[in-house]
Amino acid sequence: MSFSASVLTLYPEMFPGALGVSLAGRALEAGTWSLEAIQIRDFATDRHRTVDDTPAGGGAGMVMRADVLAKAIDHSSPPGDPRPRLLMSPRGKPLTQVRVRELAAGPGAVIVCGRFEGVDQRVIDARGLEEVSVGDFILSGGEPAALVLLDAVVRLLPGVMGNTVSGDEESFENGLLEHPHYTRPQEFEGRQIPEVLTSGNHQKIAAWRRAESERLTKERRPDLLAAQPLVK
């Protein structure tokens, strides 16, 4: 069974976007995964196709209506659909490589792209939406975040990457940032490739890469390093 993604959005024209090229695009064309972009407005009941209303209690902006969004979700994910229901939201749990791998091992995902000030909490609760964040910043909507999530997941599907080992040695796979990389030429503007990498000693190379990963993680993401055993 291929990975099946259903994206609920007010802007279906944003998909597949970048997912239609490179690795993800080739995999999409090959049927390794599928993508359906669903227009939320199609489930509105008035002639203006209204999907939002003013926030209860007052305040700025608009809120996506529970009734309209629930109909869209029920259409996309009927009873028995095993796919998780995700809501791209800045208040969600941060997306991690662990969660990405879990999603890649599953049957797919139903992804709701929020807009305006947010989504009525009642539909989040009633439809069991898992709120997911791609970072501590605000986007104009959930669509760019959904593209990021799907790109991270699709590249891990079997057969998408030519060399599966590539995915095992990247940042966050072992809880650390990735070590520096080098290739030819041997010298670039007076800078040499570290000698250990051309030594042929695989044990020393592995130790150097681990040490460099720890160094970079300590400098840039000390929160990740706290849970890691250090090389002696």
C-alpha positions in Angstrom: 0.0 0.0 0.0 1.4 3.4 -1.0 1.5 6.4 1.3 -1.7 8.4 0.8 -1.9 12.1 1.8 -5.1 14.1 1.8 -4.6 17.9 2.4 -7.6 20.0 3.4 -6.9 23.6 2.3 -8.4 26.8 1.1 -5.7 26.9 -1.6 -5.5 23.5 -3.3 -3.5 25.1 -6.1 -0.5 25.3 -3.8 -0.2 21.5 -4.1 1.8 19.6 -5.1 4.1 22.6 -5.5 7.7 21.7 -4.7 6.5 18.1 -4.0 5.9 17.7 -7.7 9.7 17.8 -8.5 12.9 16.0 -7.6 12.7 12.9 -5.4 9.1 13.6 -4.1 7.9 14.3 -7.6 9.4 11.2 -9.2 7.9 9.1 -6.4 4.5 10.8 -6.9 4.6 10.0 -10.6 5.7 6.4 -9.9 2.8 5.9 -7.4 5.0 5.4 -4.4 2.7 7.9 -2.7 -0.5 9.9 -3.6 -1.6 13.4 -2.9 -5.2 14.7 -2.9 -5.8 18.5 -2.3 -9.3 19.1 -1.1 -11.0 22.5 -1.2 -12.6 23.2 2.2 -14.9 25.8 0.7 -16.7 23.0 -1.2 -18.3 21.9 2.1 -19.7 25.3 3.0 -23.5 25.5 2.9 -24.2 29.2 2.0 -23.9 30.8 -1.5 -20.8 32.7 -0.4 -19.0 29.5 0.6 -18.2 30.9 4.0 -15.7 29.0 6.0 -14.9 31.4 8.8 -16.7 33.7 11.3 -15.8 36.2 14.1 -14.2 34.8 17.2 -16.5 34.2 20.2 -15.7 36.6 23.0 -14.5 39.2 20.5 -11.0 40.0 19.2 -9.2 40.5 15.9 -9.4 38.3 12.9 -11.6 35.3 12.0 -11.8 31.7 13.0 -12.4 28.7 10.8 -15.9 27.2 11.4 -16.2 23.8 13.1 -19.2 22.6 11.1 -17.7 23.3 7.6 -14.3 21.8 8.5 -15.9 18.8 10.1 -17.7 18.0 6.9 -14.5 18.3 4.9 -12.7 16.0 7.4 -15.5 13.4 7.3 -15.4 13.4 3.5 -11.7 12.9 3.4 -11.4 10.5 6.4 -14.5 8.3 6.8 -14.9 5.8 9.6 -12.2 3.1 9.5 -9.6 5.4 7.8 -6.4 4.5 9.7 -4.5 7.6 8.8 -3.7 10.1 11.5 -5.4 13.5 11.3 -3.0 16.4 11.6 -3.6 20.1 12.0 -0.6 22.3 11.0 -0.5 24.8 13.9 2.1 27.0 15.6 0.9 25.9 18.9 1.3 22.2 18.1 3.9 19.7 19.2 7.2 20.4 17.3 7.7 18.0 14.4 10.7 15.7 15.0 12.5 13.2 12.9 11.1 10.5 15.1 7.6 11.6 14.3 8.5 11.9 10.6 9.7 8.3 10.6 6.5 7.1 12.4 4.4 8.8 9.7 6.5 7.4 6.9 5.9 3.9 8.3 2.2 4.4 8.2 -0.5 4.4 5.5 -0.5 8.2 5.1 -2.0 11.3 6.7 -5.0 13.6 6.6 -3.6 17.2 6.9 -5.7 20.2 7.8 -4.2 23.6 6.8 -5.5 26.3 9.1 -5.9 29.9 8.2 -7.0 33.2 9.8 -6.6 33.3 13.6 -7.1 29.6 13.9 -9.6 26.7 14.0 -12.6 26.3 16.2 -11.4 24.1 19.2 -14.5 22.0 19.0 -13.6 20.4 15.7 -10.1 19.8 16.9 -11.5 17.9 19.8 -14.3 16.2 18.0 -12.2 14.9 15.1 -9.1 14.1 17.1 -6.8 16.4 15.3 -3.1 16.2 16.2 -1.6 19.7 16.2 1.8 19.8 14.6 4.3 22.7 14.5 7.2 23.1 12.1 8.9 25.8 14.2 8.5 28.7 16.6 7.3 31.2 14.0 4.1 32.2 12.3 3.2 31.5 8.6 0.3 32.9 6.6 -1.3 29.5 6.7 -0.8 25.8 7.2 0.0 25.1 3.6 3.8 25.8 3.7 4.0 23.7 6.9 2.2 20.8 5.2 4.6 20.9 2.3 7.5 20.8 4.7 6.0 17.9 6.6 5.2 15.9 3.5 8.7 16.5 2.0 10.3 15.2 5.2 8.1 12.1 5.2 8.1 11.2 1.5 11.9 11.1 1.2 11.9 8.3 3.8 9.4 6.1 1.9 11.0 2.9 0.6 12.7 3.4 -2.8 12.5 7.2 -2.8 16.1 7.8 -1.9 18.7 6.0 -3.9 20.9 5.3 -1.0 18.9 4.5 2.2 22.0 5.0 4.3 21.9 8.7 3.5 18.8 9.0 5.6 20.3 7.3 8.6 23.3 9.6 9.0 21.6 13.0 8.8 20.9 15.6 11.4 18.5 14.5 14.2 18.6 10.8 13.2 20.8 10.1 16.1 19.7 13.1 18.2 22.7 15.2 17.0 23.3 17.7 14.2 25.1 16.3 11.3 28.9 16.4 11.0 30.6 18.6 8.3 31.0 17.2 4.8 33.9 17.6 2.3 34.7 16.5 -1.2 37.2 17.3 -4.0 39.2 19.3 -4.6 41.6 18.5 -1.8 42.4 22.2 -1.4 39.9 25.1 -1.8 41.1 28.7 -1.2 43.8 27.5 1.1 41.5 25.2 3.1 42.3 21.5 3.2 40.1 18.5 3.7 40.7 17.3 7.3 43.5 14.7 7.1 41.6 12.1 9.1 39.0 11.8 6.3 41.6 10.8 3.7 43.4 8.4 6.1 41.4 5.3 5.2 41.0 4.5 8.9 37.3 4.0 9.3 37.3 3.8 13.0 39.1 7.2 13.3 36.8 8.7 10.7 33.7 7.5 12.6 35.1 8.9 15.9 35.9 12.3 14.2 32.4 12.5 12.7 30.8 11.8 16.1 33.0 14.3 17.8 32.2 17.0 15.2 28.5 16.3 15.5 28.7 16.8 19.3 30.7 20.0 18.8 28.2 21.5 16.4 25.3 20.4 18.5 26.9 21.9 21.6 27.4 25.2 19.8 24.0 25.4 18.0 21.5 23.1 19.8 22.7 22.3 23.3 19.2 21.1 24.1 19.7 18.1 21.9 23.1 17.2 23.4 21.8 17.0 26.9 20.3 13.5 26.2 23.3 12.1 24.3 26.1 9.9 25.6 29.5 11.6 24.9 32.4 9.9 23.2 35.2 9.2 25.6 
